């Protein structure tokens, strides 16, 4: 039986009043998610899949990077707008997947790949655009540093969770996952009011994709009223990010290794289950055989 397409009211109830309505950054909560309802409504009626929309988001992001790399004012404005379109489509694809019941790991995988490709190309496009505009090749190198810094900041979670699978795949045991309903490790703290965190917290925030996008939109607005100041601000932003983003990425990686943060988080998430031995004794060492050879989700 064919499921009728959703109405706008149904989509709003699901996406704007559900348990996840308050999750995400301010740009997602206040703009992208509420307006994506209209894109979802249209996409479902056109028969578009979530994967197709994810690819459309990637193409918009790549086109935006090319526009930024042109070095022109119209190109910069178009690049910022296309970046916003990519961000918006990234919300539409999730809503479509949830409505169709097709949300799954394949979509998450494609989504993450799209995010990394978009971030990498956007950072380089910003620097290359300045090189094209000024004729100074060093700006292209600065763009490469921005791209690398943003990419390594984003890859840290991916690499950490990939590392988690090494002991899980080697073990022949059963693990209980302390996640989901209350057992999940606490989210990142808010802006600290004392110590080094008062400086590093906003620095890390400035490198987050939604903050970068809002900065680009702000610079695009400035370009239409103050071209000279816009070019100086563009140069200052790229030069600052070329120093800041790689430094933050390096510091975060070094800190994680020095403090053993990956091992500590793994221990919080994955708890070995005691196994009953044949003679009625038990052991805390995991043991799995046959079809049970996987991590058991017990959240």
Secondary structure as a PSIPRED ss2 file (coil, helix, strand):
# PSIPRED VFORMAT (PSIPRED V4.0)

   1 X C   1.000  0.000  0.000
   2 X C   1.000  0.000  0.000
   3 X C   1.000  0.000  0.000
   4 X C   1.000  0.000  0.000
   5 X C   1.000  0.000  0.000
   6 X C   1.000  0.000  0.000
   7 X C   1.000  0.000  0.000
   8 X H   0.000  1.000  0.000
   9 X H   0.000  1.000  0.000
  10 X H   0.000  1.000  0.000
  11 X H   0.000  1.000  0.000
  12 X H   0.000  1.000  0.000
  13 X H   0.000  1.000  0.000
  14 X H   0.000  1.000  0.000
  15 X H   0.000  1.000  0.000
  16 X H   0.000  1.000  0.000
  17 X C   1.000  0.000  0.000
  18 X C   1.000  0.000  0.000
  19 X C   1.000  0.000  0.000
  20 X C   1.000  0.000  0.000
  21 X C   1.000  0.000  0.000
  22 X C   1.000  0.000  0.000
  23 X C   1.000  0.000  0.000
  24 X C   1.000  0.000  0.000
  25 X C   1.000  0.000  0.000
  26 X H   0.000  1.000  0.000
  27 X H   0.000  1.000  0.000
  28 X H   0.000  1.000  0.000
  29 X H   0.000  1.000  0.000
  30 X H   0.000  1.000  0.000
  31 X H   0.000  1.000  0.000
  32 X H   0.000  1.000  0.000
  33 X H   0.000  1.000  0.000
  34 X H   0.000  1.000  0.000
  35 X H   0.000  1.000  0.000
  36 X H   0.000  1.000  0.000
  37 X H   0.000  1.000  0.000
  38 X H   0.000  1.000  0.000
  39 X H   0.000  1.000  0.000
  40 X H   0.000  1.000  0.000
  41 X H   0.000  1.000  0.000
  42 X H   0.000  1.000  0.000
  43 X H   0.000  1.000  0.000
  44 X H   0.000  1.000  0.000
  45 X H   0.000  1.000  0.000
  46 X H   0.000  1.000  0.000
  47 X C   1.000  0.000  0.000
  48 X C   1.000  0.000  0.000
  49 X C   1.000  0.000  0.000
  50 X H   0.000  1.000  0.000
  51 X H   0.000  1.000  0.000
  52 X H   0.000  1.000  0.000
  53 X H   0.000  1.000  0.000
  54 X H   0.000  1.000  0.000
  55 X H   0.000  1.000  0.000
  56 X H   0.000  1.000  0.000
  57 X H   0.000  1.000  0.000
  58 X H   0.000  1.000  0.000
  59 X H   0.000  1.000  0.000
  60 X H   0.000  1.000  0.000
  61 X H   0.000  1.000  0.000
  62 X H   0.000  1.000  0.000
  63 X H   0.000  1.000  0.000
  64 X H   0.000  1.000  0.000
  65 X H   0.000  1.000  0.000
  66 X H   0.000  1.000  0.000
  67 X H   0.000  1.000  0.000
  68 X H   0.000  1.000  0.000
  69 X H   0.000  1.000  0.000
  70 X C   1.000  0.000  0.000
  71 X C   1.000  0.000  0.000
  72 X C   1.000  0.000  0.000
  73 X H   0.000  1.000  0.000
  74 X H   0.000  1.000  0.000
  75 X H   0.000  1.000  0.000
  76 X H   0.000  1.000  0.000
  77 X H   0.000  1.000  0.000
  78 X H   0.000  1.000  0.000
  79 X H   0.000  1.000  0.000
  80 X H   0.000  1.000  0.000
  81 X H   0.000  1.000  0.000
  82 X H   0.000  1.000  0.000
  83 X H   0.000  1.000  0.000
  84 X H   0.000  1.000  0.000
  85 X H   0.000  1.000  0.000
  86 X H   0.000  1.000  0.000
  87 X H   0.000  1.000  0.000
  88 X H   0.000  1.000  0.000
  89 X H   0.000  1.000  0.000
  90 X H   0.000  1.000  0.000
  91 X H   0.000  1.000  0.000
  92 X H   0.000  1.000  0.000
  93 X H   0.000  1.000  0.000
  94 X H   0.000  1.000  0.000
  95 X H   0.000  1.000  0.000
  96 X H   0.000  1.000  0.000
  97 X H   0.000  1.000  0.000
  98 X H   0.000  1.000  0.000
  99 X H   0.000  1.000  0.000
 100 X H   0.000  1.000  0.000
 101 X C   1.000  0.000  0.000
 102 X C   1.000  0.000  0.000
 103 X C   1.000  0.000  0.000
 104 X C   1.000  0.000  0.000
 105 X H   0.000  1.000  0.000
 106 X H   0.000  1.000  0.000
 107 X H   0.000  1.000  0.000
 108 X H   0.000  1.000  0.000
 109 X H   0.000  1.000  0.000
 110 X H   0.000  1.000  0.000
 111 X H   0.000  1.000  0.000
 112 X H   0.000  1.000  0.000
 113 X H   0.000  1.000  0.000
 114 X H   0.000  1.000  0.000
 115 X H   0.000  1.000  0.000
 116 X H   0.000  1.000  0.000
 117 X H   0.000  1.000  0.000
 118 X H   0.000  1.000  0.000
 119 X H   0.000  1.000  0.000
 120 X H   0.000  1.000  0.000
 121 X H   0.000  1.000  0.000
 122 X H   0.000  1.000  0.000
 123 X H   0.000  1.000  0.000
 124 X H   0.000  1.000  0.000
 125 X H   0.000  1.000  0.000
 126 X H   0.000  1.000  0.000
 127 X H   0.000  1.000  0.000
 128 X H   0.000  1.000  0.000
 129 X H   0.000  1.000  0.000
 130 X H   0.000  1.000  0.000
 131 X H   0.000  1.000  0.000
 132 X H   0.000  1.000  0.000
 133 X H   0.000  1.000  0.000
 134 X H   0.000  1.000  0.000
 135 X C   1.000  0.000  0.000
 136 X C   1.000  0.000  0.000
 137 X C   1.000  0.000  0.000
 138 X H   0.000  1.000  0.000
 139 X H   0.000  1.000  0.000
 140 X H   0.000  1.000  0.000
 141 X H   0.000  1.000  0.000
 142 X H   0.000  1.000  0.000
 143 X H   0.000  1.000  0.000
 144 X H   0.000  1.000  0.000
 145 X H   0.000  1.000  0.000
 146 X H   0.000  1.000  0.000
 147 X H   0.000  1.000  0.000
 148 X H   0.000  1.000  0.000
 149 X H   0.000  1.000  0.000
 150 X H   0.000  1.000  0.000
 151 X H   0.000  1.000  0.000
 152 X H   0.000  1.000  0.000
 153 X H   0.000  1.000  0.000
 154 X H   0.000  1.000  0.000
 155 X H   0.000  1.000  0.000
 156 X H   0.000  1.000  0.000
 157 X H   0.000  1.000  0.000
 158 X H   0.000  1.000  0.000
 159 X H   0.000  1.000  0.000
 160 X H   0.000  1.000  0.000
 161 X H   0.000  1.000  0.000
 162 X H   0.000  1.000  0.000
 163 X H   0.000  1.000  0.000
 164 X H   0.000  1.000  0.000
 165 X H   0.000  1.000  0.000
 166 X H   0.000  1.000  0.000
 167 X H   0.000  1.000  0.000
 168 X H   0.000  1.000  0.000
 169 X H   0.000  1.000  0.000
 170 X H   0.000  1.000  0.000
 171 X C   1.000  0.000  0.000
 172 X C   1.000  0.000  0.000
 173 X C   1.000  0.000  0.000
 174 X C   1.000  0.000  0.000
 175 X E   0.000  0.000  1.000
 176 X E   0.000  0.000  1.000
 177 X E   0.000  0.000  1.000
 178 X C   1.000  0.000  0.000
 179 X C   1.000  0.000  0.000
 180 X C   1.000  0.000  0.000
 181 X C   1.000  0.000  0.000
 182 X C   1.000  0.000  0.000
 183 X C   1.000  0.000  0.000
 184 X C   1.000  0.000  0.000
 185 X C   1.000  0.000  0.000
 186 X C   1.000  0.000  0.000
 187 X C   1.000  0.000  0.000
 188 X C   1.000  0.000  0.000
 189 X C   1.000  0.000  0.000
 190 X C   1.000  0.000  0.000
 191 X C   1.000  0.000  0.000
 192 X C   1.000  0.000  0.000
 193 X C   1.000  0.000  0.000
 194 X C   1.000  0.000  0.000
 195 X C   1.000  0.000  0.000
 196 X C   1.000  0.000  0.000
 197 X H   0.000  1.000  0.000
 198 X H   0.000  1.000  0.000
 199 X H   0.000  1.000  0.000
 200 X H   0.000  1.000  0.000
 201 X H   0.000  1.000  0.000
 202 X H   0.000  1.000  0.000
 203 X H   0.000  1.000  0.000
 204 X H   0.000  1.000  0.000
 205 X H   0.000  1.000  0.000
 206 X H   0.000  1.000  0.000
 207 X C   1.000  0.000  0.000
 208 X C   1.000  0.000  0.000
 209 X H   0.000  1.000  0.000
 210 X H   0.000  1.000  0.000
 211 X H   0.000  1.000  0.000
 212 X H   0.000  1.000  0.000
 213 X H   0.000  1.000  0.000
 214 X H   0.000  1.000  0.000
 215 X H   0.000  1.000  0.000
 216 X H   0.000  1.000  0.000
 217 X H   0.000  1.000  0.000
 218 X H   0.000  1.000  0.000
 219 X H   0.000  1.000  0.000
 220 X H   0.000  1.000  0.000
 221 X H   0.000  1.000  0.000
 222 X H   0.000  1.000  0.000
 223 X H   0.000  1.000  0.000
 224 X C   1.000  0.000  0.000
 225 X C   1.000  0.000  0.000
 226 X C   1.000  0.000  0.000
 227 X H   0.000  1.000  0.000
 228 X H   0.000  1.000  0.000
 229 X H   0.000  1.000  0.000
 230 X H   0.000  1.000  0.000
 231 X H   0.000  1.000  0.000
 232 X H   0.000  1.000  0.000
 233 X H   0.000  1.000  0.000
 234 X H   0.000  1.000  0.000
 235 X H   0.000  1.000  0.000
 236 X H   0.000  1.000  0.000
 237 X H   0.000  1.000  0.000
 238 X H   0.000  1.000  0.000
 239 X H   0.000  1.000  0.000
 240 X H   0.000  1.000  0.000
 241 X H   0.000  1.000  0.000
 242 X H   0.000  1.000  0.000
 243 X H   0.000  1.000  0.000
 244 X H   0.000  1.000  0.000
 245 X H   0.000  1.000  0.000
 246 X H   0.000  1.000  0.000
 247 X H   0.000  1.000  0.000
 248 X H   0.000  1.000  0.000
 249 X H   0.000  1.000  0.000
 250 X H   0.000  1.000  0.000
 251 X H   0.000  1.000  0.000
 252 X H   0.000  1.000  0.000
 253 X H   0.000  1.000  0.000
 254 X H   0.000  1.000  0.000
 255 X H   0.000  1.000  0.000
 256 X H   0.000  1.000  0.000
 257 X H   0.000  1.000  0.000
 258 X H   0.000  1.000  0.000
 259 X H   0.000  1.000  0.000
 260 X C   1.000  0.000  0.000
 261 X H   0.000  1.000  0.000
 262 X H   0.000  1.000  0.000
 263 X H   0.000  1.000  0.000
 264 X H   0.000  1.000  0.000
 265 X H   0.000  1.000  0.000
 266 X H   0.000  1.000  0.000
 267 X H   0.000  1.000  0.000
 268 X H   0.000  1.000  0.000
 269 X H   0.000  1.000  0.000
 270 X E   0.000  0.000  1.000
 271 X E   0.000  0.000  1.000
 272 X E   0.000  0.000  1.000
 273 X C   1.000  0.000  0.000
 274 X C   1.000  0.000  0.000
 275 X E   0.000  0.000  1.000
 276 X E   0.000  0.000  1.000
 277 X C   1.000  0.000  0.000
 278 X C   1.000  0.000  0.000
 279 X C   1.000  0.000  0.000
 280 X C   1.000  0.000  0.000
 281 X C   1.000  0.000  0.000
 282 X E   0.000  0.000  1.000
 283 X E   0.000  0.000  1.000
 284 X C   1.000  0.000  0.000
 285 X C   1.000  0.000  0.000
 286 X C   1.000  0.000  0.000
 287 X C   1.000  0.000  0.000
 288 X C   1.000  0.000  0.000
 289 X C   1.000  0.000  0.000
 290 X H   0.000  1.000  0.000
 291 X H   0.000  1.000  0.000
 292 X H   0.000  1.000  0.000
 293 X C   1.000  0.000  0.000
 294 X C   1.000  0.000  0.000
 295 X C   1.000  0.000  0.000
 296 X E   0.000  0.000  1.000
 297 X C   1.000  0.000  0.000
 298 X C   1.000  0.000  0.000
 299 X C   1.000  0.000  0.000
